[in-house]
Amino acid sequence: MSKDKNPRRVADNEAMAKLRMLRTSPQKLNLVAGMIRGKKVEQALNDLTFSKKRVSQDVKKCLQSAIANAENNHNLDVDELVVAEAYVGKNLTMKRGRPRARGRFGKIIKPFAEITIKVRQVEEQA
């Protein structure tokens, strides 16, 4: 009388990792995600390691998690992995404010973002 097993959200040759509640704007996070899209995971890790952007360390942690998921949960070969997708979404927005002139209120919006990284195993061409 148990439920059916949930179907996989990714293909058999893919693995995924998601990082939520990153304290940066989705626009800034998308710049870093664009750096690694379509690259081999080894090259993407090198790019993130030597990037000057603050959020690149969090994206690197998410990519390492996706690689570990591929290796341990899905038995994929790490040397043949490619970053298939890296997309960014909006999350919570904290609203703060400052008093301004003539009794007004200046809005300060502190956005959060989330990133999803999918890695795919691709066979090498001879």
Secondary structure, 3 states (H helix, E strand, C coil): CCCCCCCCCCCCCEEEEEEEEECCCHHHHHHHHHHHCCCEHHHHHHHHHCCCCCCHHHHHHHHHHHHHHHHHCCCCCHHHEEEEEEEEEEEEEEEEEEECHHHCEEEEEEEEEEEEEEEEECCCCC
